[in-house]
């Protein structure tokens, strides 16, 4: 049986090397949603659920032109909100969540976006992942957003065995320094989109190949 302390040290050394390689591969990794302020990032992140960032970025300019503030959304027509965000899918639920969140922001926060995880997850449509995106990118608060790409890449690399996003977040936060959490999330997302694909990962050309449990166990792409 492996010594738990030795196993932890091994994972930490592995995490350090993974971060070094990700920094080299994706030095400019960043949030790919377009936004000008925390309010816009909140709306864009809610809209990105089961939708690509590219599509969200095509929808938000006209939305923010019509609804530039939380107060404008809170007082707006739900039908108009739905019409403007229809292309992002699940638009009825998203519209209701966005408007209700904006009403709460106006009534309880003076129209400002909360700067804590606890405050953000009280808003309709905002879970831990969305909250982490807002904290890390709008406010510079160390936070690690776990989406499907981060979950897939981290499990394949052997950094976690968790299935629950919160468990994965905890495992990654324990292995990587706080200063790396925000960029690590973006780097893993980029790697998941470009290399560590869900169905046909490009294992043979992956720079993380020698550190990857998925590859070492014989699960590799033909490409």
BELURSUL-V115408 format. One record per backbone hydrogen bond with DSSP energy under -0.5 kcal/mol. NH is the residue of the N-H (numbers start at 1). CO is the residue of the C=O. E is the energy in kcal/mol with one decimal. If there is no record, write none. Layout:
((NH & CO & E) (NH & CO & E))
This chain:
((7 & 3 & -2.6) (8 & 4 & -2.3) (9 & 5 & -2.3) (10 & 6 & -2.2) (11 & 7 & -2.2) (12 & 8 & -2.5) (13 & 9 & -2.4) (14 & 10 & -2.4) (15 & 11 & -2.7) (16 & 12 & -2.1) (17 & 13 & -1.8) (18 & 14 & -2.5) (19 & 15 & -2.6) (20 & 16 & -1.8) (21 & 17 & -2.1) (22 & 18 & -2.7) (23 & 19 & -2.5) (24 & 20 & -1.4) (25 & 21 & -2.4) (26 & 22 & -3.1) (29 & 26 & -1.3) (41 & 37 & -2.0) (42 & 38 & -2.4) (43 & 39 & -2.2) (44 & 40 & -2.6) (45 & 41 & -2.6) (46 & 42 & -2.1) (47 & 43 & -2.3) (48 & 44 & -1.2) (49 & 46 & -1.2) (51 & 48 & -2.0) (56 & 52 & -2.0) (57 & 53 & -2.7) (58 & 54 & -0.9) (58 & 55 & -0.6) (59 & 55 & -1.2) (59 & 56 & -0.7) (60 & 56 & -2.6) (61 & 57 & -0.5) (63 & 59 & -1.4) (64 & 60 & -3.1) (65 & 61 & -1.6) (66 & 62 & -1.6) (67 & 63 & -3.2) (73 & 69 & -1.8) (74 & 70 & -2.7) (75 & 71 & -1.9) (76 & 72 & -0.5) (76 & 73 & -1.0) (81 & 77 & -2.2) (82 & 78 & -2.6) (83 & 79 & -2.1) (84 & 80 & -2.2) (85 & 81 & -1.6) (86 & 82 & -0.8) (88 & 85 & -2.3) (89 & 86 & -1.8) (94 & 90 & -2.3) (95 & 91 & -2.5) (96 & 92 & -2.2) (97 & 93 & -2.6) (98 & 94 & -2.8) (99 & 95 & -2.5) (100 & 96 & -2.6) (101 & 97 & -2.6) (102 & 98 & -2.2) (103 & 99 & -2.1) (104 & 100 & -2.1) (105 & 101 & -2.4) (106 & 102 & -2.3) (107 & 103 & -2.6) (108 & 104 & -2.9) (109 & 104 & -0.6) (109 & 105 & -1.5) (110 & 106 & -0.6) (111 & 105 & -3.1) (112 & 109 & -1.7) (120 & 116 & -2.2) (121 & 117 & -2.5) (122 & 119 & -0.7) (123 & 120 & -2.0) (126 & 123 & -1.9) (127 & 125 & -0.6) (131 & 127 & -2.5) (132 & 128 & -2.6) (133 & 129 & -2.2) (134 & 130 & -2.2) (135 & 131 & -2.8) (136 & 132 & -2.6) (137 & 133 & -2.2) (138 & 134 & -2.3) (139 & 134 & -1.0) (139 & 135 & -0.8) (141 & 135 & -2.6) (145 & 143 & -0.6) (147 & 145 & -0.7) (151 & 147 & -2.4) (152 & 148 & -2.2) (153 & 149 & -2.8) (154 & 150 & -2.4) (155 & 151 & -1.9) (156 & 152 & -2.4) (157 & 153 & -2.1) (158 & 155 & -1.0) (159 & 154 & -2.5) (160 & 154 & -0.8) (168 & 164 & -2.3) (169 & 165 & -2.7) (170 & 166 & -2.3) (171 & 167 & -2.4) (172 & 168 & -2.6) (173 & 169 & -2.6) (174 & 170 & -1.5) (175 & 171 & -0.8) (175 & 172 & -0.8) (176 & 172 & -2.1) (180 & 177 & -2.2) (181 & 177 & -0.6) (181 & 178 & -1.1) (184 & 180 & -3.0) (185 & 181 & -1.9) (186 & 182 & -1.6) (187 & 183 & -2.7) (188 & 184 & -2.7) (189 & 185 & -2.1) (190 & 186 & -2.4) (191 & 187 & -2.5) (192 & 188 & -2.5) (193 & 189 & -2.0) (194 & 190 & -2.1) (195 & 191 & -2.7) (196 & 191 & -2.6) (197 & 195 & -2.2) (202 & 195 & -2.8) (203 & 201 & -1.7) (205 & 202 & -1.0) (206 & 203 & -1.3) (209 & 206 & -1.4) (211 & 208 & -1.9) (212 & 209 & -1.4) (213 & 156 & -0.8) (213 & 211 & -0.6) (214 & 156 & -2.3) (216 & 212 & -2.3) (217 & 213 & -2.0) (218 & 215 & -1.8) (219 & 214 & -2.0) (220 & 218 & -1.2))
